[in-house]
Amino acid sequence: MRTTLLALTASLCLALPTFAQDSAPQTPVPVETVEAPALTGLAAVLAENADQIAKPSRQTIGPVIAAIGAAGPGAPAFLEAWADKRVGQRADGAFFLIEKTKDGYALTDPATGADAGTAPKSEISELKPNSGVRGLIASALVEFQLNDPDPAKRRAALDSLARDGGAEHIEPLRAAIDNETDPAIRAQKERLEGLLTIRYGISTERRVAAIEGFGSDLGLDLRGAINPLLVTTRKAFKGAPEGNIAEELRPGRHINEEEAYAILVAEGLAPARLTRAALRAALEANVENGAVAGIPVAELDDPARRDAAYTALEQAGKVPAGATDDEVTAAVAAHRYADLYAEPDAAVTTAAREAMKGIEMKVGVMQAADLGLDALSLASIYFLAAIGLAITFGVMGVINMAHGEFITMGAYTGYVVQLYISDYTTSILVALPLAFAVTFLAGVTMERLVIRHLYKRPLETLLATFGISIALQQIFKNIFGTQARPLTAPSWLDGAWVLNDVVSISYIRIAIFVLALVFLGIFLFVMKRTRLGLEVRAVTQNPSMAASMGINPDKINMLTFGLGSGIAGIAGVAIGLFAKVTSELGSDYIVQSFMTVVVGGVGNIWGTLAGATLIGTLQKGIEWLNPSNTLAAQTYMILFIIVFIQFRPRGIIALKGRAAGD
Amino acid sequence: MKPGFLSKNPSVLTFILILAVFTLGVTFLSEAYGSGVISTSMVKTLGKTLCLCLIAIAMDLIWGYTGILSLGHFAFFGLGGYMVGMWLMYARTREIVLSSAGGVLPMTPQELQDAIATQIFGVVGASELPAVWSLAGSLPAQLALVVLVPGILAFVFGWLAFKSRVTGVYLSILTQAMTLALSLYLFQNDSGLRGNNGLSGLQNIPGLDAVGQDALSVWFLWVSALALGLGYLVAAFIVSGKFGSVIRGIRDDEARVRFLGYSVEGYKLFVFTLTAVIAAIAGALYYPQAGIINPAEMAPIASIYLAVWVAIGGRGRLYGAVVGAAFVSLVSTWFTGGRAPDLNLGFYTVKWVDWWSVLLGLSFVLVTLFAPKGLAGLVDLFQGLRPPKRGGTPMGPSDGSLREQEAVE
């Protein structure tokens, strides 16, 4: 038996016959192999092609890999190991899966997977296929991986195919669909098969069918597959345009003369136009005795004289002829221009264009939805920032310019709490009420000390609270420094809720939206259902009447102001979660907050809601029109508000009658 | 005989006299024309302060006399500065380009303009001269724009706002929004005014390279003093006659003035536009002395500081505004310049650079609460003038009307 094997191997391994004979006696041969009646399956194929496998070349290895692939059990493992450079050839020509050990290699028989003992380093030459060959091996492996019993491996194979699949993968993929049992993976396989067919398929019908099969799917992968089909290049033709024409371009209608001539120049059909810089350089190179072609240099600050000088030089043959305007016009008129698809198959491009139209339409709708979500979240931020103002300014008529600083104060409270409580969830839960308490106290103090004396003087209130705002902002700077402080959201607020490739919204924004709704609810409850709300409304409408009914207006004003300030503090914690916590955090929102209240209509929470929605939507809308420039968006938004106020000076929801106050 | 203008406004003569003495004094102590006791940078600071006093007069006209708390006048100030700055920068760059042109051929007008544009707009990655710069080459045109651009802006804005009867705090917030919109617009790189880089090198006056900065600073001081004197005269003239009575009436009770048949909106619009123009002229004189202008100067906060100056000085009287602006801006320069000595409290050392804003904010609150007359109230105290005894009845129901403690019998 041993001799049979030896003879076979020796006769086949033509490259190393002597080595094989010399080393054969010491070789421990696996028992299983010994018992096998003859070489079959993988072992046979390996033996047959040992030469090629040992020194593979990209051009010729294809059939060998195919043969190995078809050789039965052990083949996938062998291919995988081969691609990973884990295959070695022993001096006798036999191949093994090798694993480095301390003093040599541990061998595994490729066909059976059985342990084949060890070998010293000198006896094994590692196979190191080049990257081209590895690529071929990998694509052969795909077939096995796609049918692997382990679903995770199948998925991994599909993922790698989605990244860099090619024409050669289509057939194995199709073959692997039928015996797929897992419905999710089957769907993934079918999708990938469609995508690969679109990109690399050979028959027009199948490709068109694949494109149409997707309908107006929103996946980025589909757009990635279709877009390359629709890539066009501009070409100029002497006669009628040929090829897969996307659109014929007529100079003067689709493209202007400059662009048309640029195409001609790019294709070498016409000489380049003389640029001003080139003209200048040419003239400077030909200055003789203070003159160019007889025209004194001093006169050459006139473009017309420069042209004349160049023409003179041209006639003298000293400079190359530049295309004049007439020549350009003539050259442009003598050609026809078209956008050509890189993809030659017209039926495919037509189907792709149709499909793209549908997709773009749907993407547009989805983008609008996404924009709507963005606008909603911005609106809830503005609402949160403005709701405190809606109480102090809207209900009490007190302009509090330090409102922004109360927002900052809330955010810093959150930061300080996180210094002491490291668990983010707990710290936020502690920070919210604490921020309320801190800013409530600050608000009440400010009301007692300053605002109380200025109730009849709104302009003075504005200025006095502004003084407080400057002072507070500087105090924050002195305490916390000018750099941004971290206020970290709990990890369950990380990430985003992804609906599809277009529409997504981060959890933090959803949380802020919910918070805004909660506050709306709390505000409505307090104002409409509690004793405090009743008293606040009474004091707002007529303080002296309320006083004569036994309400203490002083106390109510103090509490109302505290409530408004406290809510600003909570808004500060919320805003601090996604914005940078600096001493200027609040002042970034103060003007927008006032806008929100004024646009919405003073004295009405629904007005504030409407104002926040309007401003949020507007800002996102303008940003969408001009995405590169958020500053411009804010500018135009403010301009819109200024104009809006002209037409509805009392805001969207204006109070009428006695409640309006005047 | 009717009393003359000066006898009705005794403060005018005093003011002009003090201003003249001050200007002469600085001139004779300056490095260029005198003993050199006052450094050139100090002369510049004083010259800038005079411009700030001028805009404070404008603010006092619109707020102290007409009762409109505008938080947008620093935007007009900045616009004026931008308009004159465009010429300064363009002409200066033109000189530099011409002197450094290395080519054999003289430049065509197009090449010259391209070179200037590349020089000016290289920082914002552009190389074309925006349309707003089309008049930048001409000094008279830009000087006309100093008056026209802010004037027209104020006119349109005021016409819209007053026509729809936006008053009180709403108007304040609206003017603040206008300022914010303008500064945000200028912050963009493609606004055509170099984004947040602003305009720089404005202290170099084209064609006056031979004159040193020491002499230039004194010249600017003279011009600023002249502008301030004229501004004070104009303002005093406006507030002293019948016109002045009407605008004070608007401040104290707008509805009553309207019922008397005056076009309240017309008066307001006139004062708003006029003060915007005065502010712009002040800005056009200020920024060549400052040397640089950028959109941050026009942020809403600057306009609020303006209100702070006028309030601390004492609104409703012209010299109050001037005193407030001069006092607060000079003290502010002193404190923030790091020249004020630290205050050692034993447990904490107060560094004024850090704490000046706090002091300013709090003193502002205190002035609003306890001394509504501001610094000018000291003059009343000295002259023995007392507020009218009205027993707490308001002078007028309007938000801007004077209070009992602010008025003088």
Interface residues (C-beta under 8 A of the other chain):
Chain A: R276 R280 L283 E284 V287 V297 A298 L300 D301 D302 P303 R306 I399 M401 V450 H453 L454 K456 R457 P458 L459 E460 L462 L463 A464 F466 G467 I468 S469 I470 A471 L472 Q473 Q474 I475 K477 N478 V591 F594 M595 V598 N629 L631 A632 Q634 T635 I638 L639 I641 I642 V643 I645 Q646 F647 P649
Chain B: L69 G103 V104 L105 P106 M107 T108 P109 Q110 E111 F157 L160 A161 K163 S164 R165 V166 G168 V169 Y170 S172 I173 L174 Q176 A177 M178 L180 A181 L182 L184 Y185 F187 Q188 D190 P300 I304 A307 V308 A311 D354 W355 W356 S357 V358 L360 G361 L362 S363 F364 V365 T368 L369 P372 P394 D399 G400 R403
